[in-house]
Amino acid sequence: MRRFLSFLLLSPLILSAQVKLDLTVYIPKKMTDSLFIAGNFNDWNPKSKAFHLKQKDSLTYFISLSLPKGNQEFKITRGNWEKVESQANGKPIANRTLNLNVDTSMDLKIANWTDNFKQVEAEYHFGDHVHVVDSAFFMPQLNKNRRIWIYLPKGYVKSKRKYPVIYMQDGQNLFHANPPRANEWAVDSVMDSLIREGSKEMIIVGIDHAGKDRLKEYNPYDSQYGKGEGKAYVSFLVETLKPYIDSKYRTLKDVKNTSIAGSSMGGLISMYAIAEYPKVFGSAGVFSPAFWLAPKIYTDIAERLAGLKNSRIFFVAGDKEGTAMVRDMKKVHDILNPDGKNRNVVLLEKEDGKHTEWFWHREFVPFYKFITK
């Protein structure tokens, strides 16, 4: 699912052209729940106050938004993803899409809601080299618990070697499941293929995201979505999780063999992590980063530039994510690599790239080759 674009009324720093979207939504029957629009312009937050629809009458709702020009994707919810719009038979609908280039008025009809139907949740199975480290690992810096995953190369069990480690955000979407899911990176499948071709073996640790608090947990700064918890989250990675992984698994603990990666909000927090702890994380994969929600990141990176001189940083985003996404990524890249001569900092802009897991799945390959060469 594409989850992010720079937008809107919320930041005076955004200079890209804005267009107006007037949206009218017709529902199948009267209800008491509030309606929200969730899309790539608000990190698919299903209950953002800024995207709350106003009620016109018992069956009609409306909202007027100012958005950047470009491709937008969205759905209508009743406050959470268990109450998202569906087909008439309860089956999921594809993301609604709109190429917004001029002021636009749009009418849409809701056929039904997912929660009106009994959902049979699939029992997912993963490869025998993907394990759950702990289903409720305690995060003392945040006073929360979180599921932690680990991918061990197939050769790990029979060897006595130590391995480099990549720490990745959004752990619940990282690994290939059976039956397959639409929103997975399938990095274990990519890793298996790369290793068969002779690439270096590495361990991957996945940390599940915070659900409704993701916009705060992956942001080191305060925003319109609440007080940022990203600094505490990164402290958890460095002070609690990494020492635990290093003590339980055969890892190479030094900075050259420790990486961090993520997409969207995960890309933002990965960039912050390597800037804040360049002696812990030697490289970072910054996929489609949500820099628009954290403008202070530019100042912080500039101030930490000297400490990042040995860091390897990989940026990637797609043109179909919007001009603001690519522009903001290039701005950070240019702070780190102003003359383009630093081979440790690379940027890829892909014409077909969308804000979705299949794109990050594909671009994981050049990222992995970059950090292992």
C-alpha angles and dihedrals in degrees: 000000000000105000113175150047134151110253161144153359092336104082127044089198093071110100102177118114114275127211130190124246119195109191126189118190125197117199127203097238142001117280142164100230123104120244127228136184114228121188150134088291093066102029089262091289103174095203110034114152090216089061099045114134119229120229117242098177137334094293104024133075133174143189135184118209138178109220137169117263115265143060116342128185126191150148134206119245138179092229104298141037093258086066101046124136116271143179117283089266094050097256117136120269124221118255111281109244134205131175098212113200103137135025104293139193116201134184121199136175127218110222096191146320127261094230091061087074132060107251119213105209114217118239103232124210127196134201118280091251093058113081140173107241091194131344091212108025109178117242104199094184089061101025089233138116125231140180113249124200132195133197114204119191112250090248093056097090096052097043136068094211126124119235139209116248135221116199110207133188127227092039095179090067099042107084134059113256132198112253089038120244126217094226103055132114091206089207091163090061090047091048093049090052094047092048091051087055091054103267122146117276117242139175119238122205116196124199117200115235126245098254109217091010095054093106089059101035094053094044119082090196136059116261141169086281094062144273111339116247096181096105091055090044093054090046087055091054093049103036103033116014101040094049089049094050091045090052096048102038136043100259137160098237102193126105095254090060099043121085137173129204144169146144134247105342085004088057091052094051092044090055091048092048095056091044092050096040108027089153091058103039114044097183139019138200109213107189119185092332122210095225092146090075093053111041091166088071090081093058094043093051092048090051092050096043095113091054091052096055092109097038123113112218128182120197125189135167137151132242090232089064090072136264093272093058093053093040094053092047091050090050091059091042091053092052089054097038108022098165096036092237098109105101090190090070118058134173128200122192112190121199094212097040118131131184094259142103097256089062093049090045089057096043092049086080097064090040091054093046090049095054094043101045 
